[in-house]
């Protein structure tokens, strides 16, 4: 009787090991695919809060643009034809400044019909990762829909969300968080 139980246990362990090997292989394949899809150069070089005292929000608002003298963004690394838009805490609603920036972005896209963009939705690091992924998605989609309503073909506008995973500023204060609550535009 003991030998029958031992045989059954042995067979169970062999089947369990086979299942585990298959599961591990599947997990490794999925992890490799996910990792390959995440490796890209950032269009913006992150900074730590407080390293650039000249970077400040216009008008003290966390919404709209953070821009000066024809460039967009908040420092010398963030340059290009399209400007980011910024959001209030826990919001995907476009403020007047953000709508103005998106109107400028749409005008550039209309005059450069061969270009398309990826709109990245970002958040600060408050809240759960899952919530911030969803909020980043809402921010990117809101920006995309606004630009599409201005006459830019939605097929030229791709969205992706990074939630809190790619902060522009790693500081833990309102100034840093305000910079991270954004929709960032990358020309393809």
N, C-alpha and C positions, 0 to 999 in steps of 0.2 A: 504494500500500500504506500509506503514512504517513497519507494522508487517511482511510482506513478505520479505522485505529486511533484517530485523532483524533475521528472521528465517534462511535465506540463509547465513548470516554472521555467525550465531551460528553454523550451520552445517559445514561451512568452517573451523571455529576455531577448532571444534572437530576433523575433518580430519587432520588438520595441526598439532594438538597436537599428534595424533596417529603417524603421519609420523615422527615427531621430536623424539618421544620416541623410535621408531624403529631405527632411525638414530643414536641417542645417544647410544643405546645399541650396535649397530654395531660398532660404533667408539670405545667404551670402550673395546669390545672384541678384536678388532684389536690392540688397544694400549696395552692391557695385553699380547697378543701374542708377539708383538714387544719387549716389555720390558723383557719378559721371555727369549727371544733369546739373549738379550744383557747382561745378568748378568753372567759374567764369571770373574775369577781371571786373572789378567794380568800377563804375563810371565816376565814382566819387571817392576821394580819399577821406576816411573817417578821421576825426580829431577828438582829442579829449577836451572836455569843458574847461574853459579858463585858459587854454593855450593861446587863443587869439582874442585879445580884448577888443579888437575892432569889429568883431562879429556880433551884431545885435539885430533884433527884429525891428522893422520899421514901425513906427507908431506904437510900439509896445504891445502889439497884438500878435497872437500866435497863429493867426489865420492869414491867408493871402500869400504874398510873395515876401521874400527876404532878399532885397535886391538893391543895387546901387550902380549908378553910372553905366548903364547899358548892359552890364553882365547880369547873370542871374545867380542866385544862391548866396551863400554867406562867406565865401572865402575864395582865394585865388585858385584853388583846385577845381572848383565847380564852375566850369564855363561851358558854353555851348549855345546852340540856337534856341533851345527850349528850356523854360524855367519850371522849377518845382512849384507845387502848391502845398500850402500848409493848412492843417486842420486844428480845431480846438480839441481839448481833451475829450476822449470817448465820443467822437463825432465824425461823421462822414459828410456833413453838410458843408457846402461851398460858401464861404464868406465872399463879400463883394470883391476883395483884393484877389482871392483865388479865381473868381470868375473872370476878372480882368486879365490875369495871367493866362488862363486857359484860352481866352479870346485871342491873345497874342500868339499863343502856341498854335491855335487853329489857323490863324492867318499864315504863319510860317509853313505849316503843313500844306495849305492850299497852294502856296507858291512853290512848293517843292514836292510835286505830285509823285515823284519817283521814290520818295522816302516813306518809311513806315516807322512806328515807334513801339517800344515796350513801355507800358506804364506800370511802375512798381509801386505797390501799396505798402507803406511802412507805418509802424507804431512805436510809441515809447515802450519801455519794459514793464510798465505797471499793468496788472491784469494777467490772466493765465495765457499760456502760449496759444491754446486753442482759440480763445476769445480774440487775441490779437491777430491771429491768422485771418479770422473772419472779418475783423474790422479793417485790416489792411486790404482785403479783397473788396470790401464795400467802398473804400476810398479810391482804389484804382478804377473800379467800375463806374463810380460817380464821375470821375474825371473823364473817362472814355465816353460816357453817354453825353456829357456836356459838349465835348468837342464834336461828337457825331451829330448832335443837333445843330451845330454851326456849319454843317455841310461837308465835313471830312468823312470819307468812307470808313465805316466801322471795320472793314477788312484790313485797313492799314494800322489799326490800333489793337495791340495785344496787351492783355493785362496779366500780371503775376503778383502774388502777395508774398511778402517776406515777414509780415507781422513784426515782431521785435528782434528778429534774427540778424538784421544788418543795420545796426544803428549808425547814424552819421556821427553822432557825438555820444560818447560812452559815459558822460557825466551823469550824476544823480541829483539834478536840480531842474527847476522849471525851464531855464534857458536851454539846457541840453534836451530835455524832453520835447520842447516845442520844435526843435530842429528835426527830431525823429518822427514827428507826426506829419507825414508828407506823402504826396504822390510824386514820384521821381520819374523823369522822362529820359529814355535812352533811345537815341536814333539808331535805326538798323540800316 
